[in-house]
Amino acid sequence: MLIPVKQHAAYALILTAALSLAACRQADGPMPPATDSVANELGDISRDLQNLASGKPEGPRDLSDDISHYAEGTNGGQAAAAELARRLGEALTGKNFKLAQAAPLAQSCWVVVAARQLSEKQVESLQNEMKAQLMSLGVNEQQAQNVAAQAGVVQQAVTERHRRWYEML
């Protein structure tokens, strides 16, 4: 009689472990909604990125202004966005690219600052995407990694989605 009880306990333990491991992945969050004004703002961000590349002194400030307003009301988000703009300025100065080539990077910059519910996996993917976009514009790998790391800092500052206790398992 004692053996079946041990077997049932073992099966219950295995089932519990399997269920808890299956539930511990952090769910992906929604991307920020693209309103009508976002298309215009993405164009502004693209032009800011091109101004950074041409070395215009107001470039980092313009980019910071265009992206940091998305971080209003967050704990340190605006300062992190300003640092992202500064790092982008350092990385892109002297690079030569067309406005259309800057559009994907502009989109990534916007998502980094505007998204509030991204999972850790989504943030990591966004950082890798941003790094690849920068490298395609001629930025060296170290500078691209430096910018991508700051994108992660921005997301930590603006996110409203932190891991829950059951996702830590």
C-alpha positions in Angstrom: 0.0 0.0 0.0 2.9 2.3 0.7 4.5 1.9 -2.7 1.5 3.3 -4.8 1.4 6.3 -2.5 5.1 7.0 -3.3 4.4 6.6 -7.0 1.5 9.0 -6.9 3.6 11.5 -4.9 6.4 11.2 -7.5 4.0 11.7 -10.4 2.4 14.7 -8.7 5.8 16.2 -8.1 6.9 15.7 -11.7 3.6 17.2 -13.0 3.9 20.2 -10.7 7.5 20.8 -11.8 6.6 20.5 -15.5 3.6 22.9 -15.1 5.7 25.5 -13.2 8.5 25.4 -15.7 6.1 25.8 -18.6 4.6 29.0 -17.0 7.8 30.8 -16.1 8.6 32.4 -19.4 7.7 36.1 -19.5 5.0 36.8 -22.0 5.7 39.1 -24.9 4.2 42.6 -24.5 2.4 44.7 -27.1 4.3 47.1 -29.3 3.4 50.8 -28.9 0.5 51.9 -31.0 1.4 53.8 -34.1 -0.9 56.8 -34.3 -1.2 59.2 -37.2 1.4 61.5 -35.7 4.0 58.8 -35.3 4.7 58.6 -39.0 5.7 62.3 -39.0 7.7 61.8 -35.8 9.6 58.9 -37.3 10.4 61.1 -40.3 11.8 63.7 -37.8 13.8 61.1 -36.0 15.2 59.9 -39.4 16.3 63.4 -40.2 17.8 63.8 -36.8 19.8 60.7 -37.3 21.0 62.0 -40.7 21.9 65.3 -39.0 23.9 63.4 -36.4 25.9 61.7 -39.2 26.6 65.1 -40.9 28.0 66.3 -37.6 25.5 69.2 -37.0 26.0 70.4 -33.4 22.3 70.6 -32.7 21.8 66.9 -33.9 22.0 65.2 -30.5 19.7 67.8 -28.9 17.2 67.5 -31.7 17.1 63.7 -31.4 16.9 63.9 -27.7 14.0 66.3 -27.9 12.2 64.1 -30.5 12.5 60.9 -28.5 12.6 61.9 -24.8 9.1 63.3 -24.8 7.9 59.7 -25.0 9.6 59.0 -21.7 7.8 61.7 -19.8 6.4 60.5 -16.5 8.9 57.7 -16.2 11.6 57.3 -13.6 14.8 58.4 -15.4 13.5 57.7 -18.9 14.2 61.2 -20.3 17.8 61.2 -19.0 18.3 57.7 -20.4 16.8 58.8 -23.8 19.1 61.8 -23.8 22.1 59.5 -23.2 20.9 57.3 -26.1 20.8 60.4 -28.4 24.4 61.3 -27.3 25.7 57.8 -28.0 24.0 57.7 -31.3 25.6 61.1 -32.1 29.0 59.7 -31.3 28.4 56.5 -33.3 26.9 58.1 -36.4 29.1 61.2 -36.8 30.9 61.0 -40.2 28.8 58.2 -41.6 27.1 58.7 -45.0 23.7 57.3 -45.6 20.4 58.2 -47.2 17.3 59.2 -45.2 15.5 55.9 -46.2 18.4 53.9 -44.7 17.9 55.7 -41.4 14.2 54.8 -41.2 14.6 51.3 -39.6 16.9 52.8 -36.9 14.4 55.6 -36.3 11.7 53.0 -35.8 13.8 51.1 -33.3 14.6 54.3 -31.4 10.9 55.1 -31.2 10.1 51.6 -30.0 12.8 51.7 -27.4 11.4 54.9 -25.8 7.7 54.4 -26.4 7.1 50.8 -25.5 6.0 50.1 -22.0 5.3 46.4 -21.9 8.1 44.6 -23.7 9.4 41.3 -22.3 13.1 40.8 -21.6 13.3 38.7 -24.8 11.7 41.5 -26.9 14.2 44.0 -25.4 17.1 41.8 -26.2 15.8 41.3 -29.8 15.4 45.1 -30.1 18.9 45.7 -28.9 20.3 43.1 -31.4 18.2 44.7 -34.2 19.5 48.2 -33.3 23.1 47.0 -33.3 22.7 45.4 -36.7 21.0 48.5 -38.1 23.9 50.7 -36.8 26.5 48.4 -38.3 24.7 48.5 -41.7 25.1 52.2 -41.6 28.9 51.8 -41.1 29.1 52.0 -37.3 31.8 49.8 -35.8 30.7 46.9 -33.7 31.9 48.3 -30.3 30.0 51.6 -30.8 26.9 49.8 -32.0 27.1 47.6 -28.9 27.4 50.7 -26.8 24.3 52.2 -28.3 22.4 48.9 -28.0 23.3 48.6 -24.4 21.9 52.1 -23.7 18.7 51.1 -25.5 18.3 48.4 -22.8 18.9 51.1 -20.1 16.2 53.2 -21.7 13.8 50.3 -21.7 14.5 49.5 -18.0 13.7 53.2 -17.2 10.4 53.4 -19.2 9.0 49.9 -18.7 5.9 49.3 -16.7 6.3 45.5 -17.1 8.6 43.9 -14.6 9.1 40.2 -14.1 6.6 38.7 -11.8 7.6 36.3 -9.1 6.4 33.2 -11.0 8.5 34.2 -14.0 11.7 34.1 -12.0 11.7 30.3 -11.8 
